[in-house]
Amino acid sequence: MHDQTNLVQGTPQLIADYACHTGENPLWHPMEHRLYWCDIPNGRIFRYDPAANLHEMCFEGEPIGGFTIQCDGALLLFMARGAIARWQNGILTTIIESIPEEADSRFNDVIADPVGRVFCGTMSSPSHKGRLYRLDRDGTLTVMLEGIGCSNGMAFTHDQRRMYYTDSYAHEIYIFDYDKETGSLANKKLFAKVSEEEGFPDGATIDAEGFLWSAMWDGSCLIRYTPDGKEDRRIPIPAKKVSSLTFGGDTYSDIYITTAAGDRRATDDPYAGALFRLRTGIRGVKEYFSTIGS
């Protein structure tokens, strides 16, 4: 484990540097008071304890596109070939071995909804475009969207009536009507469009004021959007491929940011693949727990 120094208010600061190929899915674990994140293709999971200023790698296995936190504290891993597994106390338990239609793909960003389902997207592959699935609490999978370039960042509005969804390759963020009772999505609308020069919208989260935050892959920044889709602010991050972000800490006033391209530092930048923390005075909200199989 490694020690880290204190942070400066309002400035992105380096927390952990594992030179991740694709650092992703930062998620605050409120039961453990720790942050978890992963390195997708290398199948590594890391965690950071801010109280002790210590971080470590805690898992290594198959590629992991994302994960949620179960209501009992376990991590629910969404992996290659559509595999889904539960990880707790070092024990990995398979829930879904694979999805035949995703044999040449993998999951890529997931989110638990207000009642414990999981919306989980997949990458495009040579044989098909990406998809968005809904994993219900009983383990049933339903295809929600097809023809997606790169399924990515999601978030729910505070009234739990709408869901944000990102297709990175389309350079677009959408907003859907969301039915909490049934888990259905309807009335897709464009929320924000990012130019190719600005990068690709990647991971997303929502703050306590209801503003949406989006990480800009190849854009070296975070963008905060007002609820009506206007850019509120842009915060530079010292890495080109900014992949995702989440609010954490016991008061959800810390923003943790993952980056990618740790294998290409010579051509990208010296902090590619590192984890950063930012304090802006803006607070986030607690993410929902998944309750798959509960």
N, C-alpha and C positions, 0 to 999 in steps of 0.2 A: 504494500500500500504506500501511497505517496502523500506528502504534506504539501499544502498550498498556502500562499500568502493571502492577506486580506485584500479586499477589492476597493477600488476607488469609485465613489458615487458617480453614476451617469456615463461611465466609460466601459466599453466591452473589455472584459479581462479574461485572460486565459485561466481555465480551471484545470483541465486535464488534456494531455496531448498523447494520444495513442496512434496518431497518424492514420486515422480510420480511412479505409477506401471509400465507404459511404456511411459516415456517421448519421444516425437517424433516430426518430421516435423518442426524443427526450420526454420523460414522464415522471412527475413527482409522485412518490409513494408516501401518502400521508400517514400510514400506519408505522412505517419504518423511519420517517423523516429523512428520506434519502431520495436522490434522483437516480433514475435508471436511463440508459440509452444503449443503442446497439450499433454495430458495424455490419451492415446488411450482408454483403457477399462472404465475409469471413466468419459469419455466424457467431460473433462475439457480443456478449452483453457486459456492460460496465455499470458501476454504481458509485455514487459520490455522497459522502456524509458531510454536509457543510458544518455541522457542530464540531466535528473533529478535524475538519479540513483534510479528509482522507478519501482516496478513491482507489478502485481496484477493478480488474476483470473478474467476473463471477461465473461466466458460462462461455463455452465454446463448442460449436457443433455445426449443424446444417445452416445454410443462409436463413436469416430472419428478416422479413420485410417490415415487421412491426409487432407490437404487443399491447395488450391492455392489462389492467390490474383487476383481478377477481375480487369479489367482496370479502373473501377470506384471506386476501393478501398475496395469493399466488399470482404468477405472471402467466398470461395466456399468449402463447407464441404463435405467430402466423408466418409460415415458412415457405420453402420451395415446394413446387409441385402441388400447391394447395394444402399442404399438411398443416394441421393445427394441433398444438400440444400444450399441456399444462406443466409449468415448472415451479417447484417449491421445495425449499430445503435441499437443493441439489438433485432432486428426483424429477425426471422428465416422464410424463405420462401422455401417450398419444390419445387424442380425441378423434381426429379425422386423419387417416393415413395419407390420403391424397385426393385430389379432384381430377378425374380423368381428363377433363377439358383443359386443365392447367399443367399437364405433364411437362410442357416445355416453357413454363412461366413460373412466377412466384408472386407472393403477396407483396404489396408495397404501400403501406400506410393504412392504419385501421383506427377506429374510434368506437368506444362504448357509447350507447345511447342512454337516454334518461331512465329506461326500465331494464337495462342490463344486456340488451342485444349488442351485437357488434357489426358495424358496417366495415367491410374489408375489401379493399381494391386489389387488382392484379395488374401486372405489367403487360404491355403488348409483347407478342412473340412472333417468330417468323410465320406462324400458322394462323394467328388470330389477333385481333385488337384486345385491349385490356377490358376488364369488366369490374363492376362493383357488385359485391354480394352482401346479403344480410344474413348473419348467423343468428338464429333465434336461440332462446334459452334452452330449448330441448335438443339443440344440435342440428336442426334443420337449416340447410343452406338454400337461399333464394337469390337468383340473379335479378338485380335491380336495374343495372344499366349495362349496355354493351357498346362496342365501337369506340372505346375510350383510348386515347393515345397513351397516356400515363396517369393512372388513377392516383390521386394525391390528396393534399390536405383537406380536412373536414372539421366542422365545428357546428354547434347548435346554438341558436339564439336563446336568450334568457327565458323567453316565454315558452320555449320548447315547441314552437309551432313551425319553425323553419330550420333547414340545414344547409350550410355552406359546403360546397364540393369543388375540388380543383382538378382540371385536366391540364397537366403541365405542358404537354406537347401542343395543345391548342392555345396556350398562353392565356387561359381564361379561368375565372372563378365564377361559379354559378350559385344560385340560391334556389332551393326547392321548398315547396310546402311539405311539411313533415307531420304525419299523424302518429302521435305517441302511442295510441291504443293499438294500431295495426302495424306500425313500422313502415308504412307506405310513403313513397315520395311522389310528388305531382307538381305540375306547373313550373317547369324549369325556366329560369330567367337568368340572363347574364348579369352578374354583379360587378365584375371588374375585368378589364382587358389589359394585358401587359404587352408592350411592344417587344419584338424580338431583340432589339438593342438593349432592353432593360433586363433580359434574362427570362427564366422560367419560374412561374409561381410554384412553390413546392409545399412544404408543410405549413399548417395553419393552426391558429388557436384564437380564442375570444377572450377579451378582458372584462373586468368588472363593470365597465361603462358600456359594454355591448359593442365595442369596436373590434373589427377583425384584423388580426395580424397575419401576414404572409411572409415566408422566407423566400428570398430570391436566389435561386440557383443560377450561377453565372452573373449575378447582379450585385454581389458583395454588400447586401443590405437586407434589412427588414422593412416592410411597408405596413403602416397602420392605416386601415380604412374606416371611415365613418359608416354608420349603419345604412346609409344610402349609397355607398360605393365610391365616395370621393376620398382621394388620398389625404390623410391627415398629417402624416409625417413619414420621413424616410430616415432610417438610422444605419449608418455605415458599419459594417462588420469586417474585421481584418482577415477575410478569407473570401475567395471568389465564389465558391460553390456553397452557399448557405442553404442548408437542407431542411431544417425544421426548428421549431421553438416551442417552449411551454413555460408556463408560470409555475414557480415552486417556492419552497420555503414555507414555514408555518403560517405566514401571513400572505402568501402568494404574491409577494412584492419583488421576487427575483425572476428574471427572464433567463432561462437556459437555452442556449443556441448550439445546434450541431452543424458541422460542416463536413465537406467531403474532399476527395482527391488527395488523400495523404500519400498515395503512391506516385503522385505527379508533382511533387513540390518544386522540382527544378523548373517546371514550366508554369505552374500556377502561383503559389505563394508559400512562404515558410510556415504558415499556420494552417494549411489545408488539412482537414481531417480532425481538427481539435474541437474541444468543447469550450464555450465561453459563457460568461454570466454578465448580465446587464441589469443595472438598477436605475429606473427612470422616475420613480415615484408613482407609477401606474401599477395597480394591482390586477391580478387575474382571478380566476375562479377555479374551484376544485373540479377536476375531470370526473366523469361518471365511472363507476365500477361496472365491469362486466359480471354477469351472473350465469354464465354458461354451465349447464349441468347442476345448477344449485336449486 
